[in-house]
């Protein structure tokens, strides 16, 4: 997102989280994505996600078995959680 200057679940090419997860070679049966921008600390971003019904649902979804987490500090910061199960 930072490298391409966008903040959205869908990138400028029209690819959503499912396409990006698949492109990594991860063979998923289900996935979810949380993104945030601008929060200075992990505590702030987690508070925001837990106060958002959709983000909270991803975090608490017992179907997810694996998680990838990313943080890019320049120009944001940008925060990403990607949840999945094979």
N, C-alpha and C positions, 0 to 999 in steps of 0.2 A: 504494500500500500504506500509506504513512504517513498520508495523509489519511483513509483508511478504517480505520485501525488493524487491519490484518491482515498476516500474513507467510506467504504460500503461493503456489504457482503458480496456484491457482484462487481467484478473488476471491469475496466474499460472495454475489454474484449467480449464481455457478456458472460464470462465464466463465474459460476457461483462456487460455494464451498465444496459441493459434491464433485465438481470437475477438478478443482484444485487438489482435493484429497485423493481422487483417483489418479491424477497425474503423478503423485508421489509413489505409486505402486501399492498403496495400502488397499487391501481388498476388504471393503467395509460392508456390513449389513445395515448399519445405521450410523449416522454422524450428526454432530451439531457444532455450531460455531458461535462464539461470543467475541465481539470486538469492542474496543473502547479507544478513545483518543483524548489526551489532555490531562488525565489524572496524574498527579505527581508521584503517588505511592501505590503499592499493591493494596494496601488497606482501603484507599479511596476508590480504586477501581472495583474491588470486591464489594464494597458497600453499594456502589452504583448498580452492579450486576444483581446483587441480592434484592435490591429494591425495584427491579424490573421483572415483571412476571415471566417474560420469555427467556431472559438470561438465567433467572433463578431456576426455571424448569430444566434448562440444559445442565446446570451445575448439580442439581439433585436427581437427575434422571438415572435410575438404577440400571437401565439397559446399557449405558456406556461403561466400557471396561478399560479404556485407554484414553490418555490425554496428551496433547502436545501444547506447549505454552510458548509464546513468543513475546518479546519486548524489544521495540526499536525506540531508542531514546531521542534521536535527532528529529526535530520538527514535529513533535507530538507531545509526549510520547505516545506511541501506538502499542496497544495491548491486544493479544489474541489468545483465545483458548479454542482448541479444536478437540472435540470429544468423538470417540468412535467405539465400535465393536465390530469384530470380524464375523 
